[in-house]
């Protein structure tokens, strides 16, 4: 279940203040239609939260705020298609206080020990990253994208952005009517290939552990 409305149709403003959220609570729904990404985002980190969705790092900017908003997720679950995002693709973040649209400007790769892409910045951006997919063991490399903020739409109506619905990672939506709605999205050839890679990756991991 989610309290985030991805179908808000009320009034908006380009200026507003992001609302603080409690650690461990859902703070957004992240969507990238080009790769079929549709995933809940939680404020915090750790294995438990990463099993539920992607995570917005607490040291980064809140979505819609000035600075660098950093979101990570597992490559063998929610972010398995992240490396397929291309420059020019659109990424949308839905929150309880607004909808924020980003455009991919750069694909990145860095070592797990490097924090260069995770630091705060003077520009308004979204950084998404995950582990590099590897058949055996875990990789020390991280891959992802940098996105520039292209549109801010802060909700101005009372009760804005709140609702009840179901978020299915990669395939679903929330609504404000209190009814559960599941949207079936077509799977592209690119997604089929990625799903196969994840299956092979998982099988090799199991065999390696045995």
N, C-alpha and C positions, 0 to 999 in steps of 0.2 A: 504494500500500500504506500501511497505517497500523498503528501499535502501540497505538492507543487502542481500548479495548473499550467499545462502546456498549450491550452486553447484559449487563453485570456483574450478578450476582445474589447475591453474597456479602454478608458482614456490613459494616455501615457505622456511622459515628459522626458526630454533628453537630459534634464538635470534631476538629480535625486541623491539619496544617501543609502548605500547598501546596509542591509540589516544584519547585525551580528547574530551568529548562531552558536548553539552549544556544541562542545566537542563531542564527536560521535554521532551527531544528528545529520539528517540529509539536508544538504544546502542547495542542491541543483539537480537538474536533469540535463545531460549533455547529448547533443545530437549532431551527427555529420552524415547527411543523407548519401553522400557520394560513396561511402563505404558501409552503409547500413548500421552505423553506430547509434545506439540509443541506450544510455546507461545512467543509473542514478549516481550522484556524486555525494560523498560524505565528507564532513569537515573533520580532518584529523589524519590518522594513518595507522599502520599496524596490520597484522595478518587478518584479524577478525573483520575489520572494515573492508579490507581489500577483497575478502571473500563475498562481500555484499555488492560491491560496485567499485567505482574509481574514487580517489581521495584528493581533496583539495588541501594542500600543505598549509598548516596553520601559520607558518612564517611568511607565507606569500600574501598577496593582496586579495581581498574579497572580490568576487566576480562583479564587474561593473565599477570597481574602484580604480583609482590611479595606481599604476605600478604593474608588477608581474604576477599574474595569477597562475599557480603551478598545480597541475593535476596529473596524477600518476595512476597506473592500473596494471594488472597482471597481463602478460602477453599471451598466456595460455587460456585466458578467459575473456574478460571484457575488452581488452585492448589488442586482441590478436590481429586486427586489421589496421592498426594505427599507422604502420609503416607504409601503407598504401595511400595515405592522404597525399595529395599533390598540391603544389603551389597554385593558389587561386581557388581552392576548395573552400566551402563555407562551413563553419562550425558555429552552432547556436547553443547558448547556455540559458536555460530557464530557471528562474529562482522564484521565491515567494514575493520578491519586491520588484522584479523586472525581467526583461528578456534582453540578452546581449548577443550581438552578432559579430563574428570574427572571420577574418580571411587568412588562410594559410599563406605565409610569406617565405618560409624557409624550412627545409628538412634538416634535422640535426642528428649528430651522433657524438657521444662522449663517453668517457670512462665513468664507472660507478663512483669513483672517488672524486670526480670533478663536480664542483658546484657552480661553475661559470654560467650555466644557463638557468640556474635556480635562484639566482640573486635578484634583489629588487632592481627595477629599471626606472628610468625617467619617463619612458613612453608607456602607454596602456596596452598591455599584451596578455596573451594566454599561451602558456607553455604546456604542452602535453608530452608525456614520455612514458616509456615502458622498457623492459629488458629486450635485448636483441634475441630473437628466437634462435634456439640452439637445440639440436637433436639430443645430445647427451650432456648432462650436467646443466649448470647455469652459467650464463654469460656475464662477463664483467663490463660489457658495453651496454649503453643505453641508446635508444633511438626514439625520435619523436619529431615534433613540429613546433614552430613558433608562429603564432597568429596575431595579427594586429586587430585591435578593436575598431570596427567600422560603424557600429550603430548601438546607441543606448536607448532603451525604452523602459523607463521607470514607471511602474504602475501608480496611478494617482487615485483610482476608485477605492472606496472603503471595501474592506475584505479582499482587496486585490491579491491575486496570486495564490489564494488558498483554495483548496479543493480536495476531493478524495478520488483516488483512482488507482490503477495498477500500472506499474512500470515494469515492463519486461525487457531486460537488457538486450539491445540489438533489435527489438521487435515489439513495440507496444506504445501506449500513450496514457497520460493522465487526463482527467477531466474534472470539471467543477460541479457536476450534477449529482455526484454521489454514486453514480453507476459505474460499474467496471467496464472498460472498453479495451479491447485488444485489436490492434491494427496489424494486419498481415502485410508485410512488405516483400516485394519480389527480390529473389536472391540472384545477384549478378554472377557472371562467370568468374570475376575477380574474387567474390566472396566464396564461391564454391572451392576455388583453388586454395584460399586461405584456410577454410574449414578442413580441407584434406591435410594441409600442412600441420594444423593443430593436432589432428588425430594421429598422424605419424609421429609427431613430437611427443605426444603423451604415451604412445606405445613404446617408443624407444626409451623413455624415462622409466617406465615400469620394468622393462626388460633389464635396463641398467641396474636398477635397485635390486632386482632378483639375483 
